[in-house]
Amino acid sequence: MTIWLLIVILIASVAALGLRQGAIRVGFSFVGILMGALLAAPLAKLIKPLIGIFGVKSPILLWAVPPVVGFILVSVLFKVCAAVAHQKVEVFYKYKAGDLRLALWERLNHRLGLCLGLLNGVAYLVLIVFGINAFSYWTVQLATTENEPLTVRLLNRMGNDLQSTGFSKVARSVDSLQPSYYEVADLTGLIFNNPLLEARLSRYPAFLGLAERQELLDIAADTEFTNLRVRGESFKNLLDHPRMQAILGNPELLNTIKDTVVTNLTDLQTFLDTGRSPKYESEKILGRWRFEVNSAFSALRRARPTITANEMQRIKRWMASAFEKTVLIATTEKQAFVKNLPSLKIPAPNAPPAPSTQNLSGKWDETGGKYLFSFPGNDLVATLDGGRLSMSSEGMSLVFVHED
């Protein structure tokens, strides 16, 4: 068992060091360990900006390194104080107390140092076990292939050993991390190991606006990255992909994703399990809406009852082709996007093909039981009836149905 091996090596090493250094230095070190553990988190808030100055952009390093640096700084401060105190006591017994008292002091100092060294070893063990548990909780769920680096595989092995030996209880006893840390890890592991859930995840109301960020649009359209996911590539290789690096290198986007996930964690888990969002289901406009050719064509027929059969067939074929990929998106931030929207003017017979489609972005708002969509140069009033969203523009009715 890796944990038992770690315990033996750590306790033996620290005990031997305590025997060599003596009680004063080891005693100060023990207090330094306790104070370092207590002050690591507060100091991390001050150290994190300094770490960023040196070019560190990895969110993992920016989260993990500052508290470690804070712990080391506090420990070093106590070790310096210990060296000064030890020197003063040593000078006294060596030059002023006499040989007998010096011999008695040295024996007491080293033996007591050995005992205190064991105490230091236990303190270090608790902190190391906490760190292993915190990191392996993620890696065990995400780093599941044999292609992972040796350090990650060793961390996974130690994390599993923590559970099997019961030392995970020790880690939890000193755990100061928020419950959301582990809940997000569970959620990430669930999605990573079930790629089919990504389709449902993209429809979650709170993520609709995020999905329109260019970095996320790029990664969704990248067939190479998609193939890596389908093949079950290692998590490290996925993180090293340029598309993922573009996301990881954008602190503002990462913070937005984190805040969105944490504030919607319970509702998101329910949505992934059931496809329903109790938090947002009362706002019916939210989601992706697909252009509905049959309903739009029926509205056109009602508006033009004298249209000939040939003309109807021509217009219907045009609608089916032109609006095949047209989608309207309404987000929780009251943003609105229309993607792949063609010209709304019905082409004349034998007219040349219409120009390419366009993408619009704007805002939506609810007023008087209806919805106002504001796009550059055009405001549209829509009604929601029976699961269909209807609006008119340039004399043509646009009808959308919600994508489940």
C-alpha positions as CSV (number, residue, x, y, z in Angstrom):
1,M,0.0,0.0,0.0
2,T,1.4,3.4,-1.0
3,I,-0.1,5.1,2.0
4,W,1.6,2.8,4.5
5,L,4.9,3.2,2.6
6,L,4.5,7.0,2.8
7,I,3.7,6.9,6.5
8,V,6.8,4.8,7.3
9,I,9.2,6.9,5.2
10,L,7.8,10.2,6.4
11,I,7.6,9.4,10.1
12,A,11.1,7.8,10.1
13,S,12.6,10.7,8.2
14,V,11.1,13.4,10.4
15,A,11.9,11.5,13.6
16,A,15.6,11.1,12.5
17,L,15.7,14.8,11.7
18,G,14.2,15.6,15.1
19,L,16.9,13.5,16.8
20,R,19.5,15.5,14.9
21,Q,18.1,19.0,15.2
22,G,17.0,18.9,18.8
23,A,13.9,19.9,20.7
24,I,14.0,23.7,20.3
25,R,14.2,23.7,16.5
26,V,11.7,20.8,16.1
27,G,9.3,22.5,18.6
28,F,9.4,25.7,16.7
29,S,8.9,23.8,13.5
30,F,5.8,22.1,14.9
31,V,4.3,25.5,15.8
32,G,5.2,26.7,12.3
33,I,3.4,23.8,10.7
34,L,0.2,24.6,12.7
35,M,0.4,28.4,12.0
36,G,1.3,27.8,8.4
37,A,-1.8,25.6,7.9
38,L,-4.0,28.2,9.6
39,L,-2.6,31.1,7.6
40,A,-2.1,29.5,4.2
41,A,-5.5,30.4,2.9
42,P,-5.5,34.1,4.0
43,L,-2.0,34.5,2.7
44,A,-2.9,32.9,-0.6
45,K,-5.2,35.8,-1.4
46,L,-2.2,38.1,-1.2
47,I,0.3,35.8,-3.0
48,K,-2.0,34.9,-5.9
49,P,-1.5,38.3,-7.7
50,L,2.2,38.0,-7.3
51,I,2.2,34.5,-8.8
52,G,0.4,35.9,-11.8
53,I,3.1,38.6,-12.3
54,F,5.6,35.8,-13.0
55,G,3.5,34.6,-16.0
56,V,1.6,31.7,-14.3
57,K,-1.7,31.5,-16.0
58,S,-2.8,27.9,-15.3
59,P,-5.9,28.0,-13.2
60,I,-4.8,24.8,-11.4
61,L,-1.5,26.4,-10.4
62,L,-3.0,29.7,-9.5
63,W,-5.4,27.8,-7.1
64,A,-2.8,25.4,-5.7
65,V,0.5,27.2,-5.5
66,P,-0.4,30.4,-3.4
67,P,-1.5,28.4,-0.3
68,V,1.6,26.2,-0.5
69,V,3.8,29.3,-0.8
70,G,2.0,30.9,2.2
71,F,2.6,27.7,4.2
72,I,6.3,27.6,3.3
73,L,6.8,31.3,4.2
74,V,5.3,30.9,7.6
75,S,7.3,27.7,8.2
76,V,10.5,29.3,7.2
77,L,9.9,32.3,9.5
78,F,9.5,29.9,12.5
79,K,12.5,27.9,11.4
80,V,14.6,31.1,11.4
81,C,13.3,32.0,14.9
82,A,14.1,28.4,15.9
83,A,17.7,28.7,14.7
84,V,18.2,31.9,16.6
85,A,16.8,30.4,19.9
86,H,18.7,27.2,19.5
87,Q,22.0,29.1,19.0
88,K,21.5,31.1,22.1
89,V,20.7,28.0,24.2
90,E,23.6,26.1,22.7
91,V,26.1,28.9,23.4
92,F,24.9,29.1,27.0
93,Y,25.4,25.3,27.7
94,K,28.6,25.1,25.7
95,Y,30.4,28.0,27.2
96,K,28.7,28.8,30.6
97,A,27.0,25.7,32.0
98,G,29.8,23.3,32.3
99,D,30.5,19.9,30.8
100,L,28.0,17.8,32.9
101,R,25.1,20.1,32.3
102,L,26.1,20.3,28.6
103,A,26.0,16.5,28.3
104,L,22.7,16.3,30.1
105,W,21.2,19.0,27.9
106,E,22.4,17.4,24.7
107,R,20.9,14.1,25.7
108,L,17.6,15.7,26.7
109,N,17.6,17.9,23.6
110,H,18.1,15.1,21.1
111,R,15.7,12.6,22.7
112,L,13.0,15.2,23.1
113,G,13.7,16.3,19.6
114,L,13.0,12.7,18.5
115,C,9.6,12.7,20.2
116,L,8.7,16.1,18.8
117,G,9.9,14.9,15.4
118,L,7.2,12.1,15.5
119,L,4.6,14.8,16.3
120,N,5.9,16.9,13.3
121,G,5.6,13.7,11.1
122,V,2.0,13.3,12.1
123,A,1.2,16.9,11.3
124,Y,2.9,16.7,7.9
125,L,1.1,13.4,7.2
126,V,-2.3,15.0,7.9
127,L,-1.5,17.9,5.5
128,I,-0.1,15.6,2.8
129,V,-3.1,13.2,3.1
130,F,-5.4,16.3,2.8
131,G,-3.6,17.3,-0.4
132,I,-3.7,13.9,-1.9
133,N,-7.4,13.5,-1.2
134,A,-8.2,17.0,-2.7
135,F,-6.3,16.4,-5.9
136,S,-7.0,12.7,-6.4
137,Y,-10.8,13.4,-6.0
138,W,-10.5,15.0,-9.5
139,T,-7.8,12.9,-11.1
140,V,-9.5,9.5,-10.2
141,Q,-12.5,10.6,-12.1
142,L,-10.8,12.3,-15.0
143,A,-7.4,10.6,-15.5
144,T,-8.6,7.1,-16.2
145,T,-6.3,5.9,-18.9
146,E,-2.8,4.2,-18.8
147,N,-1.5,7.1,-21.0
148,E,-1.5,9.5,-18.1
149,P,1.8,10.7,-16.7
150,L,3.4,8.7,-13.9
151,T,2.7,11.4,-11.3
152,V,-1.0,11.3,-12.1
153,R,-1.2,7.5,-12.0
154,L,0.7,7.5,-8.7
155,L,-1.7,10.2,-7.3
156,N,-4.7,8.1,-8.4
157,R,-3.2,5.0,-6.7
158,M,-2.6,6.9,-3.5
159,G,-6.1,8.4,-3.6
160,N,-7.6,4.9,-3.9
161,D,-5.4,3.7,-1.1
162,L,-6.7,6.5,1.1
163,Q,-10.2,5.2,0.6
164,S,-9.3,1.5,1.2
165,T,-7.3,2.2,4.3
166,G,-9.7,4.7,5.8
167,F,-7.2,7.6,5.8
168,S,-9.7,9.6,3.8
169,K,-11.4,10.3,7.1
170,V,-8.3,12.0,8.3
171,A,-8.3,14.2,5.2
172,R,-11.9,15.1,5.7
173,S,-11.4,16.0,9.4
174,V,-9.2,18.9,8.4
175,D,-10.8,19.7,5.0
176,S,-11.6,23.4,4.7
177,L,-12.7,23.2,1.0
178,Q,-16.2,24.2,0.1
179,P,-18.7,21.4,-0.6
180,S,-19.1,22.8,-4.1
181,Y,-15.4,21.8,-4.8
182,Y,-16.3,18.1,-4.6
183,E,-19.7,18.6,-6.2
184,V,-18.2,20.3,-9.3
185,A,-15.6,17.4,-9.5
186,D,-18.4,14.9,-9.5
187,L,-20.3,16.8,-12.2
188,T,-17.1,17.2,-14.3
189,G,-16.3,13.5,-14.0
190,L,-19.9,12.5,-14.9
191,I,-19.8,14.6,-18.1
192,F,-16.2,13.6,-19.0
193,N,-17.0,9.9,-18.8
194,N,-20.4,10.2,-20.5
195,P,-19.8,12.3,-23.7
196,L,-23.4,11.9,-24.8
197,L,-24.4,14.2,-21.9
198,E,-22.6,17.1,-23.6
199,A,-25.6,17.5,-25.9
200,R,-27.9,17.9,-23.0
201,L,-25.4,20.2,-21.2
202,S,-25.3,22.6,-24.1
203,R,-29.1,23.1,-23.8
204,Y,-29.0,24.1,-20.1
205,P,-30.5,27.6,-19.9
206,A,-27.7,29.1,-17.9
207,F,-25.1,27.9,-20.5
208,L,-26.9,29.2,-23.6
209,G,-25.1,32.6,-23.5
210,L,-21.7,30.9,-22.6
211,A,-22.1,28.6,-25.6
212,E,-22.0,31.7,-27.9
213,R,-18.5,32.7,-26.7
214,Q,-16.0,32.4,-29.5
215,E,-13.7,30.1,-27.6
216,L,-16.5,27.6,-27.0
217,L,-17.9,27.9,-30.5
218,D,-14.4,27.1,-31.8
219,I,-14.0,24.0,-29.6
220,A,-17.5,22.8,-30.6
221,A,-16.7,23.1,-34.3
222,D,-13.3,21.4,-34.0
223,T,-13.6,17.9,-35.5
224,E,-10.1,17.0,-34.3
225,F,-11.0,17.7,-30.6
226,T,-14.3,15.9,-31.0
227,N,-12.5,12.8,-32.4
228,L,-10.2,12.9,-29.3
229,R,-13.2,12.9,-27.0
230,V,-14.8,10.0,-29.0
231,R,-11.6,8.0,-28.8
232,G,-11.4,8.4,-25.1
233,E,-8.1,10.3,-25.2
234,S,-6.4,11.0,-21.9
235,F,-7.5,14.0,-19.9
236,K,-4.0,15.5,-20.1
237,N,-3.9,15.4,-23.9
238,L,-7.3,17.1,-24.0
239,L,-6.0,19.8,-21.7
240,D,-3.0,20.3,-24.0
241,H,-5.1,20.7,-27.1
242,P,-4.9,24.3,-28.5
243,R,-8.6,24.8,-28.2
244,M,-8.6,23.9,-24.5
245,Q,-5.5,26.1,-24.0
246,A,-7.4,29.1,-25.4
247,I,-10.1,28.6,-22.8
248,L,-7.6,27.9,-19.9
249,G,-5.7,31.0,-20.9
250,N,-8.7,33.3,-20.5
251,P,-9.2,34.0,-16.8
252,E,-12.3,36.0,-17.4
253,L,-14.0,33.2,-19.2
254,L,-12.9,30.6,-16.6
255,N,-14.4,32.8,-13.8
256,T,-17.6,33.2,-15.7
257,I,-17.9,29.4,-16.2
258,K,-17.0,28.7,-12.6
259,D,-19.6,31.2,-11.3
260,T,-22.3,29.9,-13.6
261,V,-21.7,26.3,-12.5
262,V,-21.4,27.0,-8.8
263,T,-24.5,29.2,-8.6
264,N,-26.6,26.6,-10.6
265,L,-25.0,23.4,-9.3
266,T,-28.1,21.7,-7.8
267,D,-30.3,22.7,-10.7
268,L,-27.7,21.6,-13.3
269,Q,-27.4,18.2,-11.7
270,T,-31.2,17.8,-11.8
271,F,-31.2,18.9,-15.5
272,L,-28.6,16.3,-16.4
273,D,-30.5,13.6,-14.6
274,T,-34.0,14.5,-15.9
275,G,-33.7,17.0,-18.7
276,R,-35.8,19.5,-16.6
277,S,-34.6,22.7,-15.0
278,P,-36.8,23.6,-11.9
279,K,-34.9,26.9,-11.6
280,Y,-35.6,28.2,-15.1
281,E,-38.6,26.2,-16.4
282,S,-41.0,29.0,-15.4
283,E,-39.5,31.2,-18.1
284,K,-40.7,29.5,-21.2
285,I,-38.8,31.7,-23.7
286,L,-35.4,30.3,-22.6
287,G,-33.6,27.8,-24.8
288,R,-32.9,27.1,-28.5
289,W,-35.8,27.5,-31.0
290,R,-35.7,25.8,-34.4
291,F,-37.5,27.3,-37.4
292,E,-40.7,25.4,-38.1
293,V,-41.3,25.3,-41.8
294,N,-44.8,23.8,-41.8
295,S,-46.2,26.3,-39.3
296,A,-44.6,29.3,-41.1
297,F,-46.0,28.1,-44.4
298,S,-49.5,27.6,-42.9
299,A,-49.3,31.2,-41.7
300,L,-48.3,32.4,-45.2
301,R,-51.2,30.5,-46.7
302,R,-53.7,32.2,-44.4
303,A,-52.2,35.6,-45.3
304,R,-52.4,34.8,-49.0
305,P,-55.5,32.7,-49.6
306,T,-55.4,33.2,-53.4
307,I,-51.9,31.8,-53.9
308,T,-51.7,29.1,-56.6
309,A,-50.7,25.5,-56.0
310,N,-47.5,25.8,-58.0
311,E,-46.5,28.9,-56.1
312,M,-47.2,27.2,-52.8
313,Q,-44.9,24.3,-53.7
314,R,-42.2,26.7,-54.9
315,I,-42.3,28.8,-51.7
316,K,-42.4,25.7,-49.4
317,R,-39.3,24.3,-51.1
318,W,-37.6,27.7,-50.7
319,M,-38.5,27.8,-47.0
320,A,-37.3,24.3,-46.4
321,S,-33.9,25.0,-48.0
322,A,-33.3,28.6,-46.8
323,F,-34.4,28.1,-43.2
324,E,-33.0,24.6,-42.7
325,K,-30.4,25.7,-40.1
326,T,-32.1,28.8,-38.7
327,V,-32.1,28.9,-34.9
328,L,-33.2,31.4,-32.3
329,I,-31.5,31.4,-28.9
330,A,-32.8,33.2,-25.8
331,T,-30.5,33.2,-22.8
332,T,-30.9,33.8,-19.1
333,E,-29.0,37.1,-19.4
334,K,-31.8,38.3,-21.8
335,Q,-29.5,38.0,-24.8
336,A,-31.0,36.9,-28.1
337,F,-29.2,35.3,-31.0
338,V,-30.5,34.3,-34.4
339,K,-28.2,32.1,-36.4
340,N,-28.3,31.2,-40.1
341,L,-31.1,33.7,-40.9
342,P,-31.6,34.1,-44.7
343,S,-33.3,37.0,-46.5
344,L,-36.9,37.2,-45.5
345,K,-38.1,38.3,-48.9
346,I,-39.6,35.5,-50.9
347,P,-37.6,35.2,-54.1
348,A,-39.3,35.7,-57.5
349,P,-39.6,32.6,-59.8
350,N,-36.3,31.7,-61.5
351,A,-34.5,34.3,-59.4
352,P,-30.8,33.6,-58.6
353,P,-29.9,32.0,-55.3
354,A,-30.3,34.2,-52.3
355,P,-27.1,35.6,-50.6
356,S,-25.6,33.8,-47.6
357,T,-27.3,33.7,-44.3
358,Q,-26.5,36.1,-41.4
359,N,-26.2,35.9,-37.6
360,L,-27.9,38.5,-35.4
361,S,-27.4,39.2,-31.7
362,G,-29.5,41.4,-29.6
363,K,-31.8,41.5,-26.5
364,W,-35.1,40.1,-25.5
365,D,-37.6,41.3,-22.9
366,E,-41.1,40.4,-21.8
367,T,-43.8,43.0,-21.9
368,G,-47.6,42.6,-21.6
369,G,-47.5,38.8,-22.1
370,K,-45.4,39.2,-25.3
371,Y,-41.7,39.2,-26.0
372,L,-39.8,42.0,-27.6
373,F,-36.7,41.1,-29.6
374,S,-34.4,44.0,-30.3
375,F,-31.8,43.4,-33.0
376,P,-29.7,46.1,-34.8
377,G,-32.1,48.1,-36.9
378,N,-35.1,45.8,-36.3
379,D,-37.4,45.2,-33.3
380,L,-39.7,42.2,-33.4
381,V,-42.7,41.4,-31.2
382,A,-43.3,37.7,-30.6
383,T,-46.1,35.6,-29.0
384,L,-45.7,32.3,-27.4
385,D,-48.6,30.0,-27.8
386,G,-48.7,26.2,-27.4
387,G,-45.0,25.8,-27.6
388,R,-44.6,27.9,-30.7
389,L,-42.9,31.3,-30.9
390,S,-44.3,33.4,-33.6
391,M,-43.3,36.8,-35.0
392,S,-43.5,38.8,-38.3
393,S,-40.9,40.6,-40.3
394,E,-41.1,42.1,-43.7
395,G,-44.5,40.7,-44.2
396,M,-43.4,37.1,-43.5
397,S,-44.4,35.1,-40.4
398,L,-41.5,33.4,-38.5
399,V,-42.5,30.4,-36.4
400,F,-40.1,28.6,-34.1
401,V,-40.5,25.5,-31.9
402,H,-38.5,24.8,-28.8
403,E,-35.7,22.2,-29.0
404,D,-36.1,19.6,-26.2
